Amino acid sequence: MASARRERPAWRTALVTGASSGIGHALARELAAAGVHVFLGARREVPLRALADHIRARGGAADVVLLDVSQADACVARVRQLDQDCGGLELVVANAGAGPRRREGAPSYQWEVLAEAFHTNFCGAAATLTAALPAMVARGRGHLVGISSLASFGALPDAASYCAPKAGLSMLLDCLRLDLAGSGVAVTAVHAGFVRTPMLEDTHAQPQRLEPDVFATRVVARLARRPARIDIPQPLALGARLFAGLPARVRALALGRVKR
Ligand SMILES: NC(=O)c1ccc[n+]([C@@H]2O[C@H](COP(=O)([O-])OP(=O)(O)OC[C@H]3O[C@@H](n4cnc5c(N)ncnc54)[C@H](OP(=O)(O)O)[C@@H]3O)[C@@H](O)[C@H]2O)c1
């Protein structure tokens, strides 16, 4: 965290979900270093408190918000309360997420395998993003950010639990952006490639992998311009978009999923 950066921040207050680990942890540190009062959301209290202490020790402002986004109704109520208590959230980053799920002996399309990631990565993100939205619109000011993935661009093998809710999140963000045009509320979809966090499994190649701090620095710098989307890293994102645009049979062949 670069402690002495204190120019006018683009936002006064920000909720970052999934701040107890990985990308959310790094984003929260980066925002706090830029002078934003960050609200750190996740389920695990100990790492959140440690991060809040770390930020305060460097002169920043941070508070812990215990939150299980997969309990969507409770999540909405908690975020609305926070919005009132803090005098208005200016930035909401829906980052909390569960990685691709697998269960020994169960197919990847079984509901019990899909459920956690669907409730967290789609419903949880949607609840987080829309909870304070009416209040933001009434104030004519705000910024919604969803941490989606390059995996939202097209289907991948055994990854319905991850690709589907991330594609849904990206679509939700696109729809919100259309509906909020002229409202003063910006909407940014972040499509991330590989970032070295506990979520990444070591089982496959991870081209152009970024460190969480590098990712956070680049994303926060670009977010200040309120873009519609951030694809990061761009070369991998371009490759993923081109691949997703190929005919379904060609993609299935390339992914080894066509029986000859
Ligand atoms: N790492 C990558 O390569 C990559 C690539 C593309 C997109 N992403 C996305 O980036 C986001 C962050 O992932 P990460 O890589 O930083 O993984 P991570 O280190 O495992 O962090 C996941 C975070 O989400 C929180 N979380 C999970 N379920 C939650 C729930 N029900 N309620 C509240 N918080 C919850 C976890 O906190 P608690 O356990 O304390 O609740 C943790 O802070 C995810 O949405 C992920 O899909 C990651």
PDBQT file of the ligand as one rigid body, heavy atoms in Angstrom, charges set to zero:
ROOT
HETATM    1  N1  LIG A 301      -8.062 -15.403  -9.159  1.00  0.00    +0.000 N 
HETATM    2  C1  LIG A 301      -8.384 -15.372 -10.414  1.00  0.00    +0.000 C 
HETATM    3  O1  LIG A 301      -7.621 -15.817 -11.305  1.00  0.00    +0.000 OA
HETATM    4  C2  LIG A 301      -9.708 -14.757 -10.852  1.00  0.00    +0.000 A 
HETATM    5  C3  LIG A 301      -9.939 -14.580 -12.217  1.00  0.00    +0.000 A 
HETATM    6  C4  LIG A 301     -11.134 -14.012 -12.630  1.00  0.00    +0.000 A 
HETATM    7  C5  LIG A 301     -12.065 -13.584 -11.698  1.00  0.00    +0.000 A 
HETATM    8  N2  LIG A 301     -11.823 -13.774 -10.380  1.00  0.00    +0.000 N 
HETATM    9  C6  LIG A 301     -12.843 -13.344  -9.451  1.00  0.00    +0.000 C 
HETATM   10  O2  LIG A 301     -12.279 -12.495  -8.471  1.00  0.00    +0.000 OA
HETATM   11  C7  LIG A 301     -13.068 -12.547  -7.284  1.00  0.00    +0.000 C 
HETATM   12  C8  LIG A 301     -12.147 -12.727  -6.082  1.00  0.00    +0.000 C 
HETATM   13  O3  LIG A 301     -11.533 -14.003  -6.169  1.00  0.00    +0.000 OA
HETATM   14  P1  LIG A 301     -10.067 -14.300  -5.652  1.00  0.00    +0.000 P 
HETATM   15  O4  LIG A 301      -9.326 -14.868  -6.792  1.00  0.00    +0.000 OA
HETATM   16  O5  LIG A 301      -9.542 -13.112  -4.934  1.00  0.00    +0.000 OA
HETATM   17  O6  LIG A 301     -10.369 -15.525  -4.677  1.00  0.00    +0.000 OA
HETATM   18  P2  LIG A 301     -10.156 -15.725  -3.100  1.00  0.00    +0.000 P 
HETATM   19  O7  LIG A 301      -8.805 -15.285  -2.689  1.00  0.00    +0.000 OA
HETATM   20  O8  LIG A 301     -10.584 -17.107  -2.832  1.00  0.00    +0.000 OA
HETATM   21  O9  LIG A 301     -11.198 -14.700  -2.468  1.00  0.00    +0.000 OA
HETATM   22  C9  LIG A 301     -12.585 -14.926  -2.517  1.00  0.00    +0.000 C 
HETATM   23  C10 LIG A 301     -13.225 -13.913  -1.588  1.00  0.00    +0.000 C 
HETATM   24  O10 LIG A 301     -14.644 -14.027  -1.706  1.00  0.00    +0.000 OA
HETATM   25  C11 LIG A 301     -15.177 -14.105  -0.381  1.00  0.00    +0.000 C 
HETATM   26  N3  LIG A 301     -16.417 -14.862  -0.392  1.00  0.00    +0.000 N 
HETATM   27  C12 LIG A 301     -16.627 -16.103  -0.914  1.00  0.00    +0.000 A 
HETATM   28  N4  LIG A 301     -17.895 -16.477  -0.696  1.00  0.00    +0.000 NA
HETATM   29  C13 LIG A 301     -18.485 -15.449  -0.014  1.00  0.00    +0.000 A 
HETATM   30  C14 LIG A 301     -19.774 -15.239   0.503  1.00  0.00    +0.000 A 
HETATM   31  N5  LIG A 301     -20.749 -16.156   0.369  1.00  0.00    +0.000 N 
HETATM   32  N6  LIG A 301     -20.049 -14.068   1.128  1.00  0.00    +0.000 NA
HETATM   33  C15 LIG A 301     -19.090 -13.136   1.262  1.00  0.00    +0.000 A 
HETATM   34  N7  LIG A 301     -17.842 -13.273   0.797  1.00  0.00    +0.000 NA
HETATM   35  C16 LIG A 301     -17.548 -14.426   0.166  1.00  0.00    +0.000 A 
HETATM   36  C17 LIG A 301     -14.094 -14.777   0.458  1.00  0.00    +0.000 C 
HETATM   37  O11 LIG A 301     -14.229 -14.363   1.812  1.00  0.00    +0.000 OA
HETATM   38  P3  LIG A 301     -14.780 -15.260   3.021  1.00  0.00    +0.000 P 
HETATM   39  O12 LIG A 301     -14.397 -16.685   2.758  1.00  0.00    +0.000 OA
HETATM   40  O13 LIG A 301     -14.114 -14.648   4.213  1.00  0.00    +0.000 OA
HETATM   41  O14 LIG A 301     -16.257 -15.033   3.026  1.00  0.00    +0.000 OA
HETATM   42  C18 LIG A 301     -12.850 -14.142  -0.140  1.00  0.00    +0.000 C 
HETATM   43  O15 LIG A 301     -12.597 -12.912   0.467  1.00  0.00    +0.000 OA
HETATM   44  C19 LIG A 301     -14.054 -13.700  -7.479  1.00  0.00    +0.000 C 
HETATM   45  O16 LIG A 301     -15.318 -13.208  -7.840  1.00  0.00    +0.000 OA
HETATM   46  C20 LIG A 301     -13.442 -14.475  -8.631  1.00  0.00    +0.000 C 
HETATM   47  O17 LIG A 301     -14.402 -15.196  -9.351  1.00  0.00    +0.000 OA
HETATM   48  C21 LIG A 301     -10.665 -14.351  -9.924  1.00  0.00    +0.000 A 
ENDROOT
TORSDOF 0
